[in-house]
Amino acid sequence: MKRDTDRFALVLFLSSVLFLVFGYGVAAHKFNLFPYSIFKSAFNYSQQYWQQTKDPPHYLQPIRYKDVGAIVYDRDAVSPGVTLVTGYWPDTNWTQGIRIIDMDGNVLHRWNMNPADLRPVTPDTDGLASTWLGSDNYIHGTYLFPGGDILYNIEYLGLVRMDRCGKVVWKLPYRTHHSISRDDDGNFWVSAMKWRNPDTDVASGFAGLIPPYAEDIALKVSPEGKILKEVNLLKALYDSGKQYLLWKYQRLTGDVTHLNDVEVLSGDIADKFPLFEKGDLLVSMRNLSTVMVLDQSGKIKWFDSQHFIDQHDPDFEETGSIVVFDNRVDGTKTGRFLGGSAISSINPSSGSVRQLYPRDRTQFMFTDTGGKHQLLPNGNRLITEDSAGRVFEIDSSGRTVWQWTVDPFNAEFVAEVSSGTRYPISAQTVAGWRCP
């Protein structure tokens, strides 16, 4: 009998404690009493960490490099100038922005931007009308004007020109994306897209395609934001009889070509390419693993769909070759089956292909998305390893002379860096771009 009484007393005591704890918890929650704020902060942090670990944002990738910031391996060998970097930044809570850094990684100038603020309401009425709205959208493709203005794409939402102090000069309501390149006349060629809906658009002229699908456009735009020309890449494929590439890669609906670059053949090096003429367009269709040259009427002059896999950033170079960032995507996040990504060149006249980088296994790099390279005035090459959050410079022998890696997001992840571009201007020039 005593045992039952003791048990009843214990239950009553524990119930009273739970009631008091619960009651105080309700009061603490309602009136923000101690230690509610501590528990709330801890809960929010753990919830955020768990969510990011379980389902991290699209721009996060596993950390690959331990070194953070800039490392100058050979200062005398580095090509002079400053580097414009586009990516996600910790000082703005991992929103998109553009930074100009010096060789030691010091930030000389910045444009902080929230794509959702720049384009809070979509200008489009198609089936993707609100898909790309939000702060997690990103900046893709840039051009820096001499006075400090910056031109960039809000991915699939439009082209923006902003002054050095962050004031919008103009916005173009067209689904621009990926790349921006300047021609000899000072105009820009930009990757762009029209989304064709099954209920409002007719696939006239594109037999076999299944709406909805993307109709990629090479778009010519003036520095003032005026559209000067549109070259339809799907039309070019069909008119030339090369639409079979769509079936070869099973791309009949959705993002069928994925135009990730448009470059223009400059008059300065046009004589190095006997098959082409000044003003011809070099385009990269990632989803067809195809690099192509066509004139501005849409007539295809040359293409290659054999040597690259999900490539980016083909460039005409003065050697008479087209140099490509070959991603060599193999279905892994490490590139272990095909040996990683590479910078490769192809001669359109002879068809010969050679790998410029890496030179050996110690120079391994890999990114399954993005990727960029830039031939520098001194013969070096700047390379953006997108998913590793790294930009690095190699000399003509393949030796790394400089690199910069973004700060880690946490102990496991690093944010992507979509581009690094070297501009041959001084830090003093950038410092003169003072703003109120």
MOMOFEN-V785458 format. One record per run of one state. SS is the DSSP state (2 for helix, 1 for strand, 0 for the rest). FROM is the first residue (numbers start at 1). TO is the last residue. If there is no record, write none. Layout:
BEGIN
ss | from | to
SS | FROM | TO
SS | FROM | TO
END
This chain:
BEGIN
ss | from | to
0 | 1 | 1
2 | 2 | 31
0 | 32 | 35
2 | 36 | 54
0 | 55 | 59
1 | 60 | 62
0 | 63 | 68
1 | 69 | 72
0 | 73 | 74
2 | 75 | 77
0 | 78 | 81
1 | 82 | 89
2 | 90 | 92
0 | 93 | 94
1 | 95 | 101
0 | 102 | 106
1 | 107 | 112
0 | 113 | 114
2 | 115 | 118
0 | 119 | 138
1 | 139 | 144
0 | 145 | 149
1 | 150 | 154
0 | 155 | 157
1 | 158 | 162
0 | 163 | 167
1 | 168 | 172
0 | 173 | 175
1 | 176 | 182
0 | 183 | 187
1 | 188 | 196
0 | 197 | 212
1 | 213 | 221
0 | 222 | 226
1 | 227 | 232
2 | 233 | 239
0 | 240 | 243
2 | 244 | 248
0 | 249 | 253
1 | 254 | 254
0 | 255 | 258
1 | 259 | 264
0 | 265 | 269
2 | 270 | 272
0 | 273 | 280
1 | 281 | 285
2 | 286 | 288
0 | 289 | 289
1 | 290 | 294
0 | 295 | 299
1 | 300 | 304
0 | 305 | 311
1 | 312 | 316
0 | 317 | 321
1 | 322 | 326
0 | 327 | 341
1 | 342 | 346
0 | 347 | 352
1 | 353 | 357
0 | 358 | 360
2 | 361 | 363
0 | 364 | 371
1 | 372 | 375
0 | 376 | 380
1 | 381 | 385
2 | 386 | 388
0 | 389 | 389
1 | 390 | 394
0 | 395 | 399
1 | 400 | 405
0 | 406 | 407
1 | 408 | 408
0 | 409 | 412
1 | 413 | 415
0 | 416 | 416
1 | 417 | 423
0 | 424 | 426
2 | 427 | 431
0 | 432 | 436
END
